[in-house]
Amino acid sequence: MKMKYAMDLILEVLNQMIDGKSMNAVAREKGIPVSTVYSWKQQYADYYDKLVYQKSKFRRLKGIYHSIGNEQPKMKTKKAIA
């Protein structure tokens, strides 16, 4: 079976939906029927779910990393004896 759309386009559409764009907005922007985008979401549900999980995990870890970075103790400097 020959694919009408390239896999790059399918993954780009799914990534935009994961980033928060609505299905209708992405479909309009790319000139693709909403039903096609919906079927891609259903067809690649495992990929979609794994990517959503990984992105949420990354955001959480990034927040933890930044909060740890702000709490680093400052080094005490010794006063010079004059």
N, C-alpha and C positions, 0 to 999 in steps of 0.2 A: 504494500500500500504506500503510495506516494504522499508525503506530507505537504500540505499547502503552505504551512508556516514553518519558518526555521526554528530550531530548538532554542537558539539565542533569544528570539523574540518571545517565546513562551516563558523562558526563565526570567526575562526582563519584566514581563507583565506580572508574573507571580511575585517577584521581588518588590515591585512597586505597590502591590496590594499588601504585602507584609509590612512595608514601611508606612502604611496608613491610608493610601489612596483608595477610594471606593472602586468597586468593580465597574460601575458605570462610567466614572471619570477616566479610568485607564482605557476602557473599550473605546470611548469617544476619542481620546487622544491618539490612539493607535489606529483608529478606523477599522476596528474588529467588532463583529457582533457580540453582544453581551452573552448570548447563549454559548458562543465559542469559548469565551473567557471562563464561563461557569463550568463548561465541560473540562477545560484544562485544569481548573481547580479540583474537580472531582477525580480526574485521571491521575494527577500528580499530587494527591492528598498526602501521601507519605512524605514526599519531598517538602511540601508546603509546611506540614506539621513539624518536621525536624528543623527546618530553617527558622520557623517562628520560635521554637524552643531554644535554639542556639543563639539567636539574637537577643532574646530576653535574658538568657544566662550571661551573655557578654555584657549587657547593660548593667546587670546586677554586680558582676565582678568588677566592672569598671568603676562603679560607685564605691564599692568597698576599697578598691585600690586608691582612689582619690581621697577618701576619708582617712585612710591610714597615712597617706602622704602629708595631710594637714596636721596630724597629731605627733609628728616626729619631735622628740625632745631636742632642745637646743643644747649645744655643747657649752659647758662652762669654760670660760677663759680664766687663766690664772693672772692675777695682778702682778705686774712687774715690780720688783723690789728696787727702789731707787736709793 
